[in-house]
Amino acid sequence: MWFQTQELNFKKTKMFYNPEINESTKTFFFNKEESKHIIKVNRKEEGDIILVTNGSGYFFTTEIILASDSKCTVKIVGFKKQEQPKYKLHLAVAPTKMNERFEWFLEKATEIGISEITPIICDHSERKIINKERFEKIILAAMKQSNQFFLPKINDAISFINFMENKNLHQKYFAHCDNEDKKSLKNELKINQDVTVLIGPEGDFSKKEIELALSKKYIPISLGNSRLRTETAAVVACHIVVFLNEE
């Protein structure tokens, strides 16, 4: 079942979110915060069509049947499921000293198409505590703004050493600033395979961390000729992986 929405300009139509709906749902209502946003901010009325995702690949066309700013209720008139990419992109990134820079990375990586993010605490990390709840809100807002149908996962912060204990990873890369021989990510990447990329803090990975990553079969990579900030390097790595997998 798919409701034709020719009258809607998809790229200009705001996406809303409800994680609990699926293809068997007939009607549902939004929480108070989302209801207020729909009715008061976007000035939607009964009979209006709005687009909704559950963050798990489903895209729903819905019609407002109760325009309440505390309990906006809609009925589903059609849906479509987007196929999940054949690969998963996991970036493990050290939180930046300036929190807004890491938040910028979260927003841009979500827009580009990341699957999973893990904040890693390294020897040279200047920020060791994160606000996961705030990060989740930033990722959710970016997903809706960019009309994505899959909500990226943000994990709890973890030490670099503990992250190195993760098993069964496929492609494993890490970017650091030492001058030793490194591979170009764009030349090394295998498409349609899961990939994990590590990005260190402003002070770079420590010698001990580099040695540990190498011992765990992580491949040292270059992201270009420029020396990049942590958040920029993470966005560049994200873009390279997504771009090459879309070719």
Residue, then its C-alpha position, 0 to 999 in steps of 0.5 A: m500500500w502506498f499513497q501517491t503524494q504528487e502534491l507534496n514536494f518531498k524535499k521541502t516537506k518536513m518529516f516527523y518521527n514516531p518509533e513505535i509505528n509499523e506497517s500494521t499500525k492504523t492510527f496513532f498519536f504523537n507525544k505532546e512535544e511533537s504534537k505542539h510542533i506539528i500544530k502550533v509551529n507548522r500550523k497543520e490542520e485536520g485533513d492535512i497530510i504529513l510524512v512520518t518515519n519510525g527510524s527503522g526504514y519505514f516512510f509513512t504518509t499520514e492524514i491528521i484526524l485530530a489536530s490537538d497540540s497535546k495529542c495530534t492524532v493521525k491515520i496511516v494512508g500509505f507506507k513504503k519501506q526503504e531497503q537498508p544499505k548493504y553496509k554499516l558505517h560505524l565511526a568511533v570518535a573522540p569527543t572534542k574539547m568544544n562540545e559544539r564541534f562534536e555536535w556539528f559532526l553528529e548532525k552532518a554525519t547523520e545527514i550524510g548517512i552514518s549507522e552508528i557512533t561511539p564516543i571513545i575516550c583516549d589518552h589525550s582526550e580533553r573531554k571525557i564526559i558526554n551528554k548522550e541524551r542531548f546527542e540523541k536529540i541532535i541526531l534525531a533532529a538531523m534525521k528528520q531534517s534530512n528526510q532519512f528513514f534510519l535513525p543512527k545509533i549513538n552508544d555510551a562513551i567508552s575507553f579506547i582500550n575497551f573499544m579495542e576489545n570489540k570482536n567480529l568487525h569487518q573493515k577496520y581503519f584508524a586515522h592518525c597524524d604520525n608520518e608513517d606509511k598510511k593507506s588512502l581510505k578511498n583506495e583501501l575501502k571495500i564497498n558493501q561491507d561493514v566498516t569501522v573508522l577510528i578518529g582520535p582527539e585533538g592531541d591525536f592518538s597516543k603512541k600506545e594507542i597506535e600500537l594497540a590499534l595496529s596489533k588489533k589489525y586496524i589499518p592506518i589511513s589518510l583522509g587527504n593531504s590536509r591536517l584536519r580537526t577531529e570533527t572534520a576528519a570524522v565527517v570526511a571519513c563518513h562522506i568517503v564511505v557513503f560516497l563510494n558505496e553509492e557509486 
